């Protein structure tokens, strides 16, 4: 990253330049979701706040999660978890979280925690929901924003930095966004929002141009246009690292390196959990659920490190708990 783009040196003019190029990074296929996230839903919340009762509808939350998945890292199970929330739970939980935020905006962590009560909603997604309520002060915990603000010129410290999606890490991100906003506002004499910083980080950190990737994938007809993304992922794995390209349902090329890394992690998880067999039939979702319950965390927070921690604490699977014959009908996959 250029020194003039770094958080310590970026100028209001450079920030503005990156903001002007943001739209070109977003493919046409998700422009509607982009409009919902940046305008429609925040404006609806402003009106509900005027009416005295701000909250989010379930359809709005699912749309925001869809935006998050298509805008960043694809996680096929997240949408299912979020969809399992009832309309009533979504309304009541978001209403309560916004009330908690209004009562003490300095202690935004309480609102993030309140939103975490919804299925499939962790600190990162909670920050997205809260940022729609206050887009000026509340930053979305995006990969690009976190890596940008904590950038270091070293291996695994730049755009490939590993992220722990915890409240603690979010508070670090929040404080750095607030500090950068304050400096840029003093230099420019104009308001700089958290979303402005998020967009600039996305422009700097998003791999190449997503829009260009989408156009490139549209230029050729992907094999196997039908079928679920899960089936496509399995197809990509079967082809191997030197196989032909595989595309997801919206036309983006699947990242073979990332899938291979996930396959290796899944193999390690299987060894720790005490399961063996055909990778295509093993139900990793069930393992994650067991690890989450044993450690008292949300299942979307479970990574390989949590499996190791669970093992160190002496937890063991119950007999036949992960019998493949019991899981085969549930669409389980690695």
Buried (B, 14 or more C-beta within 10 A) or exposed (E): BEEEBBBEEBBBEBBBBBBEEBEEBBBEBBEEBBEBBBEBBBEBBBEBBEEEEBBBBBEBBBBBBBBBBBBBEBBEBBBEBBEEBEEEBBBBBBBBBBBBBEEEEEEBBBBBBBBBBBBBBBBBBBBBBBBBBBBEBBBBBBBBBBBBBBBEEEEEEBBEBEBEBBBEBBBBBBEBBBEBBEBBBEEBEEEBBBBBBBBBBBBBBBEEBBBEBBEBBBEEEBEEEEEEBBEBBBBBBEBEEEEEEBBBEEBBBBBBEEBBEBBEBBBEBBEBBEBEEEBEEBBBBBBBEBBBEBBEBBBBBBBBEBBBBBBEEEBEBEEEBBEBEEBEEEEBBB
